Amino acid sequence: MTTPFPFTAVVGQDDLRLALLLNAVSPAVGGVLVRGEKGTAKSTAVRALSALMPELDVVAGCRFSCDPGSPDPACPDGPHEPGAFETRPARMVELPVGASEDRLVGALDIERALAEGVKAFEPGLLADAHRGILYVDEVNLLHDHLVDLLLDAAAMGASYVEREGVSVRHAARFLLVGTMNPEEGELRPQLLDRFGLTVEVAASREPDQRVEVVRRRLAYDDDPSGFAARWAGEEAAVRQRIVAARELLPQVRLGDGALRQIAATCAAFEVDGMRADIVMARTATALAAWAGRTDVLAEDVRQAALLALPHRRRRNPFDAPGLDEDKLDETLEQFSGEGDDDPDPDGPGGGGGQPAPDSGPQGDGGSAARPEAGEGGQPQASGAQEQSAVRAAEPFRTKVLSVPGIGEGAAGRRSRARTEHGRTTGARRPRGTLTKLHLAATVQAAAPHQRARGRSGPGLVIRRDDLRQATREGREGNLVLFVVDASGSMAARQRMSAVKGAVLSLLLDAYQRRDKVGLVTFRGAAAEVALPPTSSVDAAAARLESLPTGGRTPLAAGLLKAHEVLRVERLRDPARRALLVVVTDGRATGGPEPVALAGRAARLFAAEGVASVVVDCESGPVRLGLAGQLAGELGGTAVTLDELRADSIAGLVRDVQGNGNRRAA
């Protein structure tokens, strides 16, 4: 078994370690979401926490880790007789990004259920994680329906499996930890809110701390067991402190003054709903217990706000999470006179909230960095001939642009697709493991063979060849590739502002529909990939905001660059269908016969059946209609900026046309 990196040897990352320890003291806090760039000890710290968790007494032979002192009366392995139990370490279960629903919640043996009428249930990862840690690396890449199931189980403390008339319920209480790199895409705000705490981490810029990171990591890699042994004393001390804090937790008093500070803080920062108030109350209580106190102080409320509120202030994917600490201190000061205690939040002993002291800076990364407001400006345009970037106009709700036909790509909300979830449209023989039984088709397949199989009782004689998989139709996410004209013909400030507002609106739509996005721009003499295809629409918005304009209009170069991007993406993810969005007035300049060259480039997309739409940005009393001609060459559709709005008089949904895209289901 691999020796984990010691938790107390992690350099820096105070907020991360504190958030994990508070959840270890009180799992009711609701878990922690760790956001940060790659290589910042996110996974290292989470895996190291499992070694600090106190050992558990479990009912001997129970697959659901029931507590022998109070076994779950509804446990599928029950009822449990008092007596036999065993002691083992708390588990840390990892949920892979590509896991299926059956792997998460468990699976029923459908064949035995139909043939024998028994509930033969194979537990999933939620059962394995009961009373332990459930860790999801890259949680932002996990399918939405799995995240929903995961967070529902975490909130209710139980997992429910309901299929084909068979119902199983078992306890599922665990410490939920998710890690993510925001560059790879964001979680929906509704899902962000379900995590109790969030922590932003970044690598330290202090040379001494970085040296200590490297020194400890090299020492661990050379001799993991020996390195862990050198930190065994510190590990034991933290483990004992967790046990003591758990025992003290029921005695901690949350006074009316602290409650009013919590309520006032949540109201001042305009967070939605009441979950933030509840999480702050539980976090402040855990902080007091961790500090060895039985009263919640203002410093605990302050620290709880810093951990529980930043991610709840996001209104759209382009908002950076964060909290105005000056406003927080003003709110706490305003309501401090009504509390039971009024210590200086910045005074000695701050927050009861620091992890156990140790002999030096800690972790496989640097200390957490909070975003700083007002630092720096937009990137400056390069080249004297370019005009500086203009701000985007206010975004609006756009029409739904969908790819025709039925795909089989990643689950999303844009185009029709065959998916694991959705309405049932038919049945087929299963390919591999059966996941969604089509009961009527299974019975129909088995019925003609009952006499030959010697059926004598009321139950059907079912063979594996009889089982039928339900085929379902839902929605998929697409690759939306934006090709944006940033040439001089688009450079009028008011016009470019409207264009950026339209693209920003489409990016918001792509975020809500779980698409990947990419951005190609063209101006001057060439085109460039401003953003390779990614799930991070806020990265695309940042590139768009800083986009300068000016120069000639190499339309053909932009289209050819987009064609190359799509070719590479088809190799990486052949199931994900593309939607090309060209934002231009249709003009083309530079080189011999630029319009004809652009037409030939456009016909490459038409020949390959790529769905496309041209957002016509031409303005003024005289219109040349070049964008419409380009849409015809692409085999797609042209819409004006006004027609793009969902509240325009045109229909709300439009299938983007593309030669070869009208395939039958």
Disulfide bonds with the S-S distance in Angstrom:
none
